[in-house]
Amino acid sequence: MDTRYLDDLTAGQTFTTPGLTLTEAEIIDFAWRYDPQAFHLDANEAANSPYGGLIASGFQSLAICFRLFIQSGLLADSSLGSPGIDELRWLAPVRPGDTLHSEIEVLEVRPSKSKPDRGIARLRYQAVNQRQEAVLSFIVNHLLRRRTSP
């Protein structure tokens, strides 16, 4: 896929990624490393939690949603990182066997006033499961190169 630069993006554009299915082992492995709470680690403990079973860490869901878009290559040659994420919301639990894909919408494109070779694109990410339920949403402020300087 062709790289998109700041100048190539317009508010309202959308992108959808392929999906990725999470296994119980992947959920537990991530939890041991980064979010060791019982409802992420142990199916028996999780059965007695408010979730009624094992669920993925929200941080794992966030990382997967972001990864799916980044690995599409759309920003491969234009990305300069990000000054931050806004409005992170975990909307529904992600369980073993769920398949997540990412839906991304361009909210705003703002060229830099002080550095004409770059700008900020605000993109809303949603992780959506196989039942078309949004399980996560957040906004990334992508710092992107411009195709050409004005």
N, C-alpha and C positions, 0 to 999 in steps of 0.2 A: 504494500500500500504506500502511496506517496505521502511524504512528510507534509504536514500542514504547518505553516508559519502563522504568526499572529495575523498577518494581512489576509490569510485564506479563510479565517473564521468569521462568522457572523452570528449575532444573537439569534437563537431559535434553531440553529443547526443541531442535529442529533446523530449519535453514533451508537451502534449496538454491537456487543462482542459475542463471540461464541461462549458456550458454557463450560463449567468445570464442576465435576461431582466430587463432593467431600466424602471420604471414608471415615469410619470410626477411628481407625489407627491414626490418620492424619490429624483429626481433631484432638485426640489424646496426646500425640507427640507435640503439637503446637502448645497445648496447655501446659505440659510438663516444662517446656522451655520458657514460656512467656506469660502464662495466666493460670497458675496452678490452683484453681478453685475446684471443689469436689464435683460440681455439676458439669465441668468440662473434662474431668479426669476419670471418673468412676461411674459406670452405668448403674450399679446398685445404689450408690449414694444419690445419683442424679434422679433415679426413679422416685425418691422421697423428697425431691426439691420442688419448688413451685413450678418447675418446667416439666415435671413428669417423665424426664428422660435426659439422656446425654445431649448437650448442645455445644456448638462451636463457640469459642471466644469471639466476642464482637471485634476484637483486634484482628483475628484471623480473617473474618469476613471482610473487614476493611481492606486488609492487605490483598486479599484475592480480588476484590472488586477493582482496586487500583491497578494491580498487576495485569488483569485481563485487558484493560484499556491500553496501558503502556506497552504491553507486548504486541499490540496491534501494529505498532510502528508509526502511528499517525504523528507523533511528536518526536520521532527518533533524532532528527537533525536540528530541531528547533528548541527543544527543552533546555532551559537554564536552571531548572529546579523550581522551588516554590517557597514563597514567604509564609505559607500557612494554609491550614484547613479551617473552614467555618461550618457551623451548623451541623455537626456530626450527630446523627440520630440512629439508634438501633431500634428498629421497628417491629421485628419479629424474630424468634429464635431460628437458628439454622441447625439442622439435625443431620446425623449421618445419612448418606444417600441423597441429600438435597443437591440439586444442580443449580449453581448460580451463574448468571450472566450479568453484564454491566450495561446499563443504559445511561448515556451521557448526553447532556444538553448544554450548549453554549449559552450562558446567561449574559455575558458582557465581554466586550473586547475594548481594551483601553491602552493605546500607545503611551509610552513614557514621555513625559515632558522634558526630562533632563537627559535621557539616554535614547536617542532616536533609533537605535538599532534593535530595540526591544520594547516589550510591553507586557501587560497582564491580561490573561484570558481567564475569566471565572467560569468554571465548568461544574455543573451539578451532576454528581454521580448517584446512581441508584443500583444496588444489588437486587436482583429479582430472581426468585426461585422458579422451579419447574411448574408451579401452580400460578405463575404470574403475580405473586405477592411480593411487594417491595419489602425487603428485610433490613435495609440499611440505606441511609442517604447522607450525603455530605457535599460540601462545595470546596473545590480546590482552586486556589489562586495560582495558576500556572504562569511562570515567568518564561516568555517565549521570544525567540529571535524574530525579527521582521524579515520578510523576504527581501525587501530593499529598504534602505533608509530614505526618508523624504528629503 
